[in-house]
Amino acid sequence: MLKKIPKSFRNFYLLLAIPYVLYVIFFAEHNLRGFFKLQKRYNEEEKKLEYYQKEQKKVLKDLTELRTDKAQLERYAREKYMMKKKEEDLYIIIKEKNKK
């Protein structure tokens, strides 16, 4: 009966290694599916990190402009916080969306 089984499958270590490898790939705590999930999450976090680093550079640039340029600071205050000078009147115009 052993002669019918190919010689490579009669190897004791191969018979032990195959189930072990299958166990590690599919059922172990750190299996292949979990690895790919973590890799996907890592890539998403890397993209978020790049986005926030770009945003941080923009904010720092705006901050330095506001600290150094009085006209820029005044424009920002008028646009963002609707501030005005004492002798000015402020009108807020809200555009309505077309109703169809």
C-alpha positions, 0 to 999 in steps of 0.5 A: 500500500505504501508503494502506491503513495508517491515518495514525496508524500511519504516524507514525515516532515512534509506530512506535518508541514502541510497542515501546519502551513494551512493552519498558519495561513487560515486559522492562526491569530495572525493569519493571511486575511488579517494581514491584508486587512491590516495592510489596507488599514495602514495604506488608508492611514498613510493617505490620511497622514499625507492629507493632514500634513498638506493641510497643516502646511496650508494653515501655517502659510495662512498663519504667517500671512495673517501675522505679517500682513495687516491688510490680509488680517483685515480681509480675513476678519471681514470675510470670516467673522463679518467684522466691519469698521464703525462707519460702514454698514454690513449687508449679507446677501444670501442667494436662493437656490432655483426651485424647479 
